[in-house]
Amino acid sequence: MATPRDKRRVTVITGGPVLVEGPVEMVLEDGTVVESDRFVVAVCACRRSKRFPLCDTSHRARKR
């Protein structure tokens, strides 16, 4: 059974990133490991980020 310390909160932002309480370790499809020790990590959900899998706020760009 998970203890409160083992749990991580994940917040899904509609039209924006997925916020994950850190630190986190993400494994990409190609096996690349991305780590962040920040207290909250913004994970890109739109795949527009130049820093994918981390969000760079590219989802905010207006479509013309």
N, C-alpha and C positions, 0 to 999 in steps of 0.2 A: 504494500500500500504506500502511495506517495505521501510524503510529509509536505507541509506548507513550503518548506525550504526547497523541495524538489520541483515545485510547480513554477511554471512561467506563464505570465499573462500575455495573451496575444489579442490585439485589438485590430479588427478589420475596418478600414476607413473606405467608405464607398467612393469610388473615383480616385482614390489615393493609395498610399502604401499600406502595408501590414506592419503594425508596430509590435515588436517583440521585446519583452523585458530581457535585458542582457545580463551577463555576457552570453554570446551565442557563437556557435560553430555551424556553418552551413556547408553542405556538400552539394556541389552542382552536378548536373547530368554527366559532365565529362570527368568527374572525380576531383576537380579542383576544390580545395577547402578554403573558405573565406571565414575569418574570425573577426569578431568585434567585441571589445571589452566595455563598450558604452553601456550606460544603465538602461537606455531604450534604443533599439535599433530599428530603423525604417527599412523594410524590405520592399523592393519594387514589385508591384503587382501588374504594371502595364507593359513592362519590358521595353520602355522607351529610354530608360536611364543609361547614360554613358558609363555609369559606375555599377551596372547590374552585377550582382543581385541587390546592391544597396541603392536606395532611392536618392536621386539628385533633383527632385521636384519637377522632372520633365512632364509629369502628368498635368501640370498646371498650364502648359502651353496651349494657347487658343488655336482652334482649328479655323482656317479661313476658307 
